[in-house]
Amino acid sequence: MAKQTPNYLRNYMIYQVFVRQHTPTHDFKGLIKDLDRIQSLGTDVVYLLPFHPIGKKDRKGEVGSPYAIYDYYAIDALNGSLDDFKLLVEETHKRGMKIMMDIVFNHTSRDSILTQKNPHWFYKKADGTFANRVGDWSDITDLNLDNREIWTYLIDVLKYWAQYVDGFRCDVAPLLPIDFWLEARKSLDLVNPNLIWLTESVEYGFIKYLRDIGYDASTDSQMYQAFDIAYDYDIFSFMDGYLNGKNTLERYLYELWRQEVTYPKNYVKLRSFENHDQERIAKKVNDPEKLLQMTALQFFLKGTTMLYAGQEHQVMHRPSLFEFDLVPWDKEKSIEPLIKKLAKLKKAKIFSEGVYNFVETKHIAVLSYQLNSEKMLGIFNLENLRTLKVDLPDGIYQNLLSENTYVVEEGLMNLSNEPIIFHIKL
């Protein structure tokens, strides 16, 4: 863990935006028009998928993947101009939010400026053609960071964009040497020590696969040396496993608990149930009541919450990375009021400084925070059960997410189909 990482990042909500798919204009100007709504959700950081020009060689789809970058220093004209981007940054800051950009240093497009100017910086096949270490990403080619002269170039890219943004989300960062990220963090701290560093972790099975074929990849524990926040991919398969019946809720909750002892004391996890690479949580759950329970649980977990644009409207469709494919906004399915309540609650100090615990239950997620003489208790009835044994004095308790009250009698309380959060004075 970067030693200077502040615990208050656990109070934050990040809102992920794919600019091309966010509005009919596909650009920064369109996003600016939606900033008031985004801010009203309780957003602290607006995170943008890559907005650089996209390579044309071996492009996937008509428009191409924003992760097949042609020029790290430029902006795709489809998204707007540099002046438009500066205006977006200004308007985001004006509303009290930060802005984060996606950094993709594992690879470039196969016709990028770097492949033309410095072809020796890339992995090659035996016949000399550009290649990837793994995967079917035919529109990109991997940089070879064994070549140290690349490090200076990439760190300069970070310094350039640091004059505008407040943080970096670093794509498949564990595939790059951890020493590179440590050097980058040290250099950028001299430019702006308040930058937020978010690493996209990779699932443990993929780390083992890479190591087995002779490459290296860092675990989350290693990445915390340089980064503030790490993705939840170390346990993502257990959440999916619970939702598709491959493992129990109890196993997923155990993996969440295990994070408490696996990582440094001030670890910050990204609590993201969907993103541009993962299916929508509404599609996975496909049950409106259970989706509300999962949404409340997402916010209650210790760490930074991230929503992917559209999640607040229960959108089931994940926009294509390769085509024009607008988010199908549907105000009729909006759960924005619940998200606003959850994001506001998340700002309380107890969620960043309190002692975080799990209550042993097999079919209901029960979690708590305790700070001095107050306690937050979250009850998420994912299995639609009717009663729960709770360690609370008999009495009447108010759900902070609704007007409903619950009676505890002889340690038992009746449940409903709504997520429950109690604030308890000890």
C-alpha positions as CSV (number, residue, x, y, z in Angstrom):
1,M,0.0,0.0,0.0
2,A,1.2,3.4,-0.8
3,K,1.9,4.6,2.8
4,Q,0.3,8.0,2.2
5,T,-3.0,6.5,1.0
6,P,-5.8,8.3,3.0
7,N,-8.6,6.2,4.5
8,Y,-11.2,8.8,3.4
9,L,-11.0,7.2,-0.1
10,R,-13.2,4.6,1.4
11,N,-15.9,7.2,1.6
12,Y,-15.7,8.0,-2.1
13,M,-18.0,7.1,-5.0
14,I,-16.5,6.9,-8.5
15,Y,-18.7,7.2,-11.5
16,Q,-17.3,5.4,-14.6
17,V,-18.1,7.0,-18.0
18,F,-17.5,5.7,-21.5
19,V,-17.8,9.1,-23.2
20,R,-18.5,7.7,-26.7
21,Q,-21.6,5.8,-25.4
22,H,-22.8,8.3,-22.8
23,T,-24.8,10.8,-24.9
24,P,-26.0,11.0,-28.5
25,T,-23.2,13.5,-29.2
26,H,-20.5,11.0,-28.1
27,D,-18.3,13.8,-26.7
28,F,-17.1,15.8,-23.7
29,K,-19.7,18.5,-24.4
30,G,-22.5,16.0,-24.0
31,L,-21.0,14.7,-20.8
32,I,-20.8,18.3,-19.4
33,K,-24.6,18.5,-19.8
34,D,-25.0,15.5,-17.5
35,L,-22.6,16.6,-14.8
36,D,-25.3,18.1,-12.6
37,R,-27.1,14.8,-12.5
38,I,-23.9,12.8,-11.9
39,Q,-23.0,15.1,-9.1
40,S,-26.4,14.8,-7.5
41,L,-25.9,11.1,-7.1
42,G,-23.1,11.8,-4.6
43,T,-20.2,11.3,-7.0
44,D,-16.8,12.2,-5.9
45,V,-14.7,11.2,-8.9
46,V,-15.7,11.0,-12.6
47,Y,-13.6,8.3,-14.3
48,L,-13.3,8.4,-18.1
49,L,-12.5,5.4,-20.3
50,P,-9.6,6.2,-22.7
51,F,-10.3,9.1,-25.0
52,H,-7.2,9.0,-27.2
53,P,-7.3,8.4,-31.0
54,I,-7.9,4.8,-31.8
55,G,-5.6,2.8,-34.2
56,K,-6.9,1.7,-37.6
57,K,-4.8,-1.4,-38.2
58,D,-6.7,-4.5,-37.3
59,R,-9.3,-2.4,-35.7
60,K,-12.2,-4.3,-34.1
61,G,-15.6,-3.0,-35.2
62,E,-16.3,0.2,-37.0
63,V,-15.2,2.6,-34.3
64,G,-12.7,0.4,-32.5
65,S,-11.7,-0.1,-28.9
66,P,-10.6,2.9,-26.9
67,Y,-7.9,0.6,-25.4
68,A,-6.2,0.3,-28.8
69,I,-4.5,3.7,-28.5
70,Y,-2.7,5.4,-31.4
71,D,-1.3,8.5,-29.5
72,Y,-1.1,8.9,-25.8
73,Y,-0.7,12.7,-26.1
74,A,-3.8,13.3,-28.3
75,I,-7.6,13.3,-28.0
76,D,-9.9,11.5,-30.4
77,A,-11.7,14.1,-32.4
78,L,-14.9,12.2,-31.9
79,N,-14.7,13.0,-28.2
80,G,-13.8,16.7,-28.8
81,S,-10.7,18.9,-28.6
82,L,-8.2,19.6,-25.8
83,D,-10.1,22.8,-25.1
84,D,-13.3,20.7,-24.7
85,F,-11.5,18.4,-22.3
86,K,-10.2,21.4,-20.3
87,L,-13.7,22.7,-20.1
88,L,-15.0,19.3,-18.9
89,V,-12.3,19.3,-16.2
90,E,-13.2,22.8,-15.2
91,E,-16.9,22.0,-15.0
92,T,-16.3,18.8,-13.0
93,H,-14.1,20.7,-10.5
94,K,-16.7,23.5,-10.3
95,R,-19.2,20.9,-9.0
96,G,-16.8,19.7,-6.3
97,M,-15.9,16.5,-8.1
98,K,-12.5,15.1,-9.2
99,I,-11.7,13.6,-12.6
100,M,-9.8,10.4,-13.3
101,M,-8.5,9.1,-16.7
102,D,-7.7,5.7,-17.9
103,I,-4.0,4.9,-18.5
104,V,-3.2,2.0,-20.8
105,F,0.5,1.3,-20.8
106,N,0.5,-2.5,-21.4
107,H,-0.1,-2.1,-25.1
108,T,-0.9,0.3,-28.0
109,S,-2.6,-0.1,-31.3
110,R,-0.7,-2.0,-33.9
111,D,-0.1,1.2,-35.9
112,S,0.5,3.5,-33.0
113,I,3.0,6.4,-33.2
114,L,5.3,4.3,-30.9
115,T,5.2,1.3,-33.2
116,Q,6.4,3.5,-36.0
117,K,9.0,5.5,-34.1
118,N,10.2,2.9,-31.7
119,P,9.4,-0.6,-33.0
120,H,12.1,-2.0,-30.7
121,W,10.0,-1.2,-27.7
122,F,7.5,-4.0,-28.5
123,Y,7.2,-7.7,-28.2
124,K,7.7,-9.5,-31.5
125,K,7.0,-12.9,-33.0
126,A,9.8,-14.9,-34.4
127,D,9.1,-13.4,-37.9
128,G,9.4,-9.9,-36.5
129,T,5.7,-8.9,-36.5
130,F,4.1,-7.2,-33.5
131,A,2.6,-9.6,-30.9
132,N,0.9,-9.9,-27.6
133,R,2.2,-11.9,-24.7
134,V,-1.3,-13.5,-24.2
135,G,-4.9,-13.2,-25.3
136,D,-6.8,-12.6,-28.5
137,W,-6.4,-8.9,-28.5
138,S,-5.6,-8.7,-32.2
139,D,-6.0,-4.9,-32.4
140,I,-3.2,-4.2,-30.0
141,T,0.5,-5.1,-29.4
142,D,2.3,-5.3,-26.1
143,L,5.0,-3.0,-25.0
144,N,8.1,-4.7,-23.6
145,L,9.0,-2.8,-20.4
146,D,12.2,-4.7,-20.0
147,N,13.5,-1.8,-22.1
148,R,14.1,0.9,-19.6
149,E,14.0,3.8,-22.0
150,I,10.2,3.2,-22.3
151,W,9.8,4.1,-18.6
152,T,10.9,7.7,-19.1
153,Y,8.5,8.1,-22.0
154,L,5.5,6.7,-20.1
155,I,6.2,8.7,-17.0
156,D,6.4,11.8,-19.1
157,V,2.9,10.9,-20.5
158,L,1.6,10.7,-16.9
159,K,3.2,14.1,-16.1
160,Y,1.5,15.7,-19.1
161,W,-2.0,14.6,-18.1
162,A,-1.4,15.2,-14.4
163,Q,-1.7,18.9,-15.2
164,Y,-5.4,18.3,-15.9
165,V,-6.6,15.3,-14.0
166,D,-6.9,14.2,-10.3
167,G,-6.1,10.6,-10.7
168,F,-5.2,7.6,-12.9
169,R,-7.0,4.3,-13.4
170,C,-4.2,2.0,-14.7
171,D,-5.3,-0.7,-17.1
172,V,-4.1,-4.2,-16.4
173,A,-1.4,-2.6,-14.2
174,P,-0.2,-5.9,-12.7
175,L,1.2,-6.9,-16.1
176,L,3.7,-4.1,-15.9
177,P,6.7,-4.4,-13.6
178,I,5.9,-3.2,-10.1
179,D,9.2,-1.3,-10.1
180,F,7.9,0.8,-13.0
181,W,4.8,1.8,-11.0
182,L,6.9,2.6,-7.9
183,E,9.2,4.9,-10.0
184,A,6.1,6.5,-11.7
185,R,4.5,7.1,-8.3
186,K,7.6,8.7,-6.9
187,S,8.0,10.9,-9.9
188,L,4.4,12.0,-10.0
189,D,4.3,12.7,-6.3
190,L,6.7,15.5,-7.0
191,V,4.2,16.9,-9.6
192,N,0.9,16.3,-7.6
193,P,1.1,14.3,-4.4
194,N,-2.7,14.2,-4.2
195,L,-3.3,12.2,-7.3
196,I,-5.5,9.1,-6.8
197,W,-3.9,5.9,-8.1
198,L,-6.3,3.0,-9.0
199,T,-5.0,-0.3,-10.3
200,E,-7.1,-2.6,-12.4
201,S,-6.1,-5.9,-10.7
202,V,-6.4,-9.1,-12.6
203,E,-8.0,-12.4,-11.4
204,Y,-5.7,-14.8,-9.6
205,G,-6.2,-17.5,-12.2
206,F,-4.8,-15.2,-14.9
207,I,-1.8,-14.3,-12.7
208,K,-0.9,-18.0,-12.3
209,Y,-1.4,-18.6,-16.0
210,L,1.0,-15.7,-16.9
211,R,3.6,-17.0,-14.5
212,D,3.2,-20.5,-15.7
213,I,4.1,-19.5,-19.3
214,G,7.1,-17.5,-18.2
215,Y,5.8,-14.0,-17.7
216,D,5.2,-12.1,-14.4
217,A,2.2,-10.4,-12.9
218,S,1.8,-8.8,-9.5
219,T,-0.8,-9.7,-6.9
220,D,-2.9,-7.0,-5.2
221,S,-0.7,-7.1,-2.2
222,Q,2.3,-6.2,-4.4
223,M,0.3,-3.5,-6.2
224,Y,-0.6,-1.8,-2.9
225,Q,3.0,-0.7,-2.7
226,A,2.4,1.9,-5.4
227,F,-1.4,2.2,-5.7
228,D,-4.1,3.6,-3.4
229,I,-7.0,1.5,-4.6
230,A,-7.2,-2.0,-6.2
231,Y,-10.0,-3.6,-8.0
232,D,-12.0,-6.4,-6.4
233,Y,-11.0,-9.0,-8.9
234,D,-9.4,-11.2,-6.2
235,I,-12.9,-12.1,-5.1
236,F,-15.0,-11.2,-8.1
237,S,-15.4,-14.8,-9.2
238,F,-16.9,-15.7,-5.8
239,M,-19.6,-12.9,-6.2
240,D,-20.3,-14.3,-9.7
241,G,-20.3,-17.8,-8.3
242,Y,-22.9,-16.9,-5.7
243,L,-25.1,-15.2,-8.3
244,N,-24.9,-18.2,-10.7
245,G,-25.1,-20.9,-8.0
246,K,-21.6,-22.2,-8.2
247,N,-20.8,-21.2,-4.6
248,T,-22.7,-20.0,-1.6
249,L,-23.2,-16.5,-0.2
250,E,-21.3,-17.7,2.9
251,R,-18.2,-18.4,0.7
252,Y,-18.4,-15.0,-0.9
253,L,-18.7,-13.3,2.5
254,Y,-15.7,-15.3,3.8
255,E,-13.6,-14.1,0.9
256,L,-14.6,-10.5,1.7
257,W,-13.5,-11.1,5.3
258,R,-10.2,-12.6,4.2
259,Q,-9.3,-9.3,2.5
260,E,-9.2,-7.8,6.0
261,V,-6.1,-9.9,6.9
262,T,-4.6,-10.3,3.4
263,Y,-3.9,-6.7,2.7
264,P,-2.3,-3.8,4.7
265,K,-4.3,-2.2,7.4
266,N,-5.2,0.9,5.3
267,Y,-6.1,-1.1,2.2
268,V,-8.8,0.4,-0.1
269,K,-10.7,-1.9,-2.4
270,L,-12.8,-0.8,-5.3
271,R,-16.3,-2.1,-4.8
272,S,-17.5,-2.5,-8.4
273,F,-20.1,-5.0,-9.4
274,E,-20.0,-4.1,-13.1
275,N,-17.8,-2.2,-15.5
276,H,-17.0,-2.1,-19.2
277,D,-15.4,-5.5,-19.1
278,Q,-18.0,-7.2,-16.9
279,E,-21.7,-7.9,-17.5
280,R,-24.2,-5.6,-15.8
281,I,-25.2,-6.6,-12.3
282,A,-28.9,-6.1,-13.2
283,K,-28.5,-8.8,-15.9
284,K,-26.7,-11.1,-13.5
285,V,-29.3,-10.7,-10.8
286,N,-32.4,-10.3,-13.0
287,D,-34.5,-9.7,-9.9
288,P,-35.4,-6.1,-9.0
289,E,-35.7,-6.7,-5.2
290,K,-32.4,-8.6,-5.1
291,L,-30.8,-5.9,-7.2
292,L,-31.6,-3.3,-4.5
293,Q,-30.1,-5.6,-1.9
294,M,-26.9,-6.0,-3.9
295,T,-26.7,-2.3,-4.6
296,A,-27.0,-1.4,-0.9
297,L,-24.4,-4.1,-0.1
298,Q,-22.0,-2.7,-2.7
299,F,-22.0,0.7,-0.9
300,F,-21.8,-0.9,2.6
301,L,-18.7,-2.9,1.8
302,K,-15.5,-1.3,3.1
303,G,-13.8,0.5,0.2
304,T,-14.5,2.9,-2.7
305,T,-17.8,2.4,-4.5
306,M,-17.7,2.5,-8.3
307,L,-20.8,2.7,-10.5
308,Y,-20.7,2.2,-14.3
309,A,-22.9,4.7,-16.0
310,G,-26.4,3.2,-16.5
311,Q,-26.2,1.1,-13.3
312,E,-28.4,3.7,-11.6
313,H,-31.1,2.9,-14.2
314,Q,-30.8,-0.9,-13.8
315,V,-29.5,-1.1,-17.3
316,M,-28.9,-4.7,-18.4
317,H,-27.0,-4.0,-21.7
318,R,-23.2,-3.5,-21.5
319,P,-22.2,-1.1,-24.3
320,S,-19.9,-2.5,-27.0
321,L,-16.2,-1.4,-26.9
322,F,-16.0,-1.5,-30.7
323,E,-19.1,0.2,-32.0
324,F,-21.5,3.2,-31.4
325,D,-23.7,1.7,-28.7
326,L,-25.3,4.3,-26.5
327,V,-26.3,3.5,-22.9
328,P,-30.1,2.8,-23.0
329,W,-31.1,5.2,-20.3
330,D,-34.5,4.4,-18.7
331,K,-35.7,6.8,-16.1
332,E,-38.7,4.5,-15.4
333,K,-36.2,2.0,-13.9
334,S,-34.2,4.6,-12.0
335,I,-32.9,3.7,-8.6
336,E,-31.1,7.1,-8.2
337,P,-33.0,7.9,-5.0
338,L,-31.5,4.8,-3.3
339,I,-28.1,5.6,-4.6
340,K,-28.2,9.1,-3.4
341,K,-29.1,7.9,0.1
342,L,-26.3,5.3,0.1
343,A,-23.7,7.7,-1.3
344,K,-24.6,10.2,1.4
345,L,-24.4,7.6,4.2
346,K,-21.0,6.4,2.7
347,K,-19.5,9.8,3.6
348,A,-19.8,9.2,7.3
349,K,-16.4,8.8,9.1
350,I,-17.5,5.5,10.5
351,F,-17.2,3.9,7.0
352,S,-13.6,5.0,6.7
353,E,-12.3,4.7,10.3
354,G,-14.7,2.2,12.0
355,V,-13.9,-1.4,12.9
356,Y,-15.5,-3.5,10.1
357,N,-17.0,-6.9,10.9
358,F,-19.0,-9.7,9.4
359,V,-21.7,-11.5,11.3
360,E,-21.8,-15.3,10.6
361,T,-25.0,-16.0,8.6
362,K,-25.3,-18.4,5.8
363,H,-28.1,-16.8,3.8
364,I,-28.1,-13.1,4.8
365,A,-25.3,-10.6,4.5
366,V,-24.9,-8.9,7.8
367,L,-22.0,-6.5,8.3
368,S,-21.2,-3.8,10.8
369,Y,-18.9,-0.8,11.5
370,Q,-18.2,0.4,15.0
371,L,-16.5,3.7,15.9
372,N,-16.4,4.8,19.5
373,S,-20.0,4.8,20.8
374,E,-21.8,4.4,17.5
375,K,-22.4,1.4,15.2
376,M,-23.7,0.9,11.7
377,L,-25.4,-2.4,11.0
378,G,-26.2,-3.5,7.5
379,I,-28.7,-6.3,6.8
380,F,-29.0,-7.4,3.2
381,N,-31.7,-10.1,2.7
382,L,-30.4,-11.6,-0.5
383,E,-32.2,-14.9,0.0
384,N,-35.6,-13.4,0.9
385,L,-35.8,-14.9,4.3
386,R,-38.4,-13.9,6.9
387,T,-36.6,-13.7,10.2
388,L,-33.0,-13.0,11.5
389,K,-31.4,-13.5,14.9
390,V,-29.5,-10.3,15.7
391,D,-27.2,-9.2,18.5
392,L,-29.2,-6.1,19.4
393,P,-31.1,-5.1,22.6
394,D,-34.9,-5.5,22.3
395,G,-36.4,-2.4,20.8
396,I,-37.5,-0.5,17.7
397,Y,-35.0,0.4,15.1
398,Q,-35.3,2.9,12.1
399,N,-34.1,1.8,8.7
400,L,-31.9,4.7,7.4
401,L,-32.9,3.8,3.8
402,S,-36.6,4.1,4.3
403,E,-39.3,5.3,6.8
404,N,-39.8,1.7,8.0
405,T,-39.1,0.6,11.5
406,Y,-38.2,-2.9,12.8
407,V,-38.9,-4.5,16.1
408,V,-36.3,-6.7,17.8
409,E,-37.8,-9.0,20.4
410,E,-35.8,-11.6,22.2
411,G,-33.0,-11.2,19.7
412,L,-35.2,-11.8,16.7
413,M,-36.5,-9.5,14.0
414,N,-38.8,-9.9,11.1
415,L,-37.3,-9.1,7.7
416,S,-38.7,-7.5,4.6
417,N,-37.5,-7.3,1.0
418,E,-35.8,-4.0,1.4
419,P,-32.1,-3.5,2.4
420,I,-31.7,-2.3,6.0
421,I,-29.1,-0.1,7.6
422,F,-29.4,0.8,11.3
423,H,-27.5,3.5,13.1
424,I,-27.1,2.5,16.7
425,K,-25.9,4.5,19.7
426,L,-24.0,2.2,22.1
